[in-house]
Amino acid sequence: MGVVFTNRAADPRVPRAGVGATMARAWFPLAHEVGRGVARRLMGREGHPRRPGFTEWEAEPSFDDATWVIGEKPGTLLASAPMRLLGTSGRSNPATAWRIEYVTTDARDRTITATGAFLRSHRPWSGGPRPVVAFAPSTQGVAKHCDPSYSCSVGMSVTLDGPVDIVASYELPAVTMLLAAGAHVVLTDYPRDPDFDWQLYCDHPSGGRALVDAVRAARSLGLSADAPVGMWGFSQGGAAVGMALERPGYAPDVTARAAVVGAPPSRLNEVLRHLDGSLVTGVLSYAVAGLLVVSPEIRAEILSSLTREGMDHFLADTATCAVSSVFTSGWRSTARWTHSGVPLGELLDDLPHVNAEFDRRELGAAGPSVPVLLWGSRNDDVVPVQQVLDLRDAWRAQGTRITWLEDRTPRLPGRTGANHFGPYYRHLPGNVGWLIDQLCR
């Protein structure tokens, strides 16, 4: 296994002193609290929650339903409620957390609500103004109970009565490490279409807008407007961050100082073809959901192409969380999902209106004006590394300061996603250190 850096001979990520202690403060309490919650559920002492179990949250039914908004500016905070954040209840990594509902706009300039979370670190900070990291989550699933602002209070929960459903907040190690380093964190759940209640999945322009509007909303809860802003995103989140960086004019009051962008699906159509028949085939269902909400023309193209089996898989995948999709669609070819027998990823690429939407979501049109740590994996079995390399070259050609990291973990068998997710955790400490170092300058 190896890592290559192309712009310096040595590792250019310069973590702050004490990265080992930061990891310990972040991960030991997190492992303890997640493990305790799983044990309590196995012993029947705690239910398997599907909705946030907080009185303040349940008293706000509008939180769970995306709605159209009239007369409010993007970034307006509509509601907030205290929430539990696993791994932060003790003295080693104390934090205060709120779940938030706020106003944003989608790629078609429609004003809608979105949800997310504001996580305030109480760790000591001495590097100038305390920064905030705008955190764009990776794919968790498009059902409401998969939202990161909810799952990070659950950790892991398995539901067996009915379809197998697994809530797994697998990015908590990144969130808690950023908090342990002393940064506040604001994350978005991504917006939903109010008519269909489906997440605007991998709609990168909408995701980027929702991310910066979440930062704006957190300012109503005490986040300083002068806090240096960093951005963090992996996979789906990496593309959302990339789009936010490419289009800074949307929120000139939220100016990033640096960003970590990992394995972004900058050409979504290629990713969907690459995924077919893998353990994470269910991601194609998420992509379909995110496309169906765009226009009547796209709905007509897609729905007329799906068989009953294809619709059954689509409905099963979109009703459960990402880990659960391995039971419904893992290692299945989508050729039986379409009337033509063409795998779904290939078919979508041949539909004119869908293909035009793919083009609108592609990254690389403008280079970010801030330093970016961009990384990919040579043998990534989810996002082909070539499109990440192409994005690197496109951004560099437009003047972006890129620190490029390429993971060289050997190809692992089974197309399980291990070559996608494994490098994320492998490089997590160094990438957090790089971002915090940039925010201290």
LINBEL-V383881 format. One record per backbone hydrogen bond with DSSP energy under -1.0 kcal/mol. CO is the residue of the C=O (numbers start at 1). NH is the residue of the N-H. If there is no record, write none. Layout:
# LINBEL-V383881
co->{CO,CO}
nh->{NH,NH}
This chain:
# LINBEL-V383881
co->{2,4,18,19,20,21,22,23,24,27,28,29,30,31,32,33,34,35,36,37,38,39,40,40,41,54,55,57,60,61,67,73,76,79,81,85,88,94,96,97,98,99,100,101,101,102,103,104,106,110,111,112,114,115,116,117,118,119,120,131,132,133,134,135,140,143,144,147,147,148,150,151,151,152,154,155,157,159,160,165,167,168,169,171,172,173,174,175,176,177,178,179,184,185,186,187,191,193,198,199,200,202,203,204,205,206,207,208,209,210,211,212,213,214,217,218,218,219,224,228,229,230,231,232,233,234,235,236,237,238,239,240,241,242,243,247,251,258,259,260,261,262,264,267,268,269,270,271,275,278,278,280,281,282,283,284,285,286,287,288,289,291,295,296,297,298,299,300,302,305,307,308,309,310,311,312,313,314,321,323,324,325,329,332,334,337,343,344,345,347,348,351,352,353,354,355,356,357,359,371,372,373,374,375,376,377,385,386,387,388,389,390,391,392,393,395,396,400,401,403,405,406,407,415,417,417,418,421,422,423,427,428,429,430,431,432,433,434,435,438}
nh->{408,406,22,23,24,25,26,27,28,31,32,33,34,35,36,37,38,39,40,41,42,43,45,46,44,58,59,60,63,64,113,76,103,101,99,88,95,122,120,83,118,81,116,78,79,114,75,112,109,106,69,104,102,189,100,187,98,185,96,184,230,186,232,188,322,146,147,150,151,152,153,154,155,86,156,169,167,165,162,159,157,170,172,175,176,177,178,179,180,181,183,182,133,119,135,117,200,197,193,201,203,204,207,208,209,210,211,212,213,214,215,216,217,218,220,221,223,222,227,132,257,134,260,136,262,237,239,240,241,242,243,244,245,246,247,250,254,231,373,233,375,235,266,271,272,273,274,275,278,281,331,283,284,286,287,288,289,290,291,292,293,294,299,300,301,302,303,304,305,339,311,312,313,314,315,316,317,318,325,326,327,329,332,277,337,307,347,348,349,350,351,355,356,357,358,359,360,361,362,259,403,261,405,263,407,380,389,390,391,392,393,394,395,396,397,400,399,402,372,374,376,4,378,279,420,421,422,425,426,427,431,432,433,434,435,436,437,438,439,441}
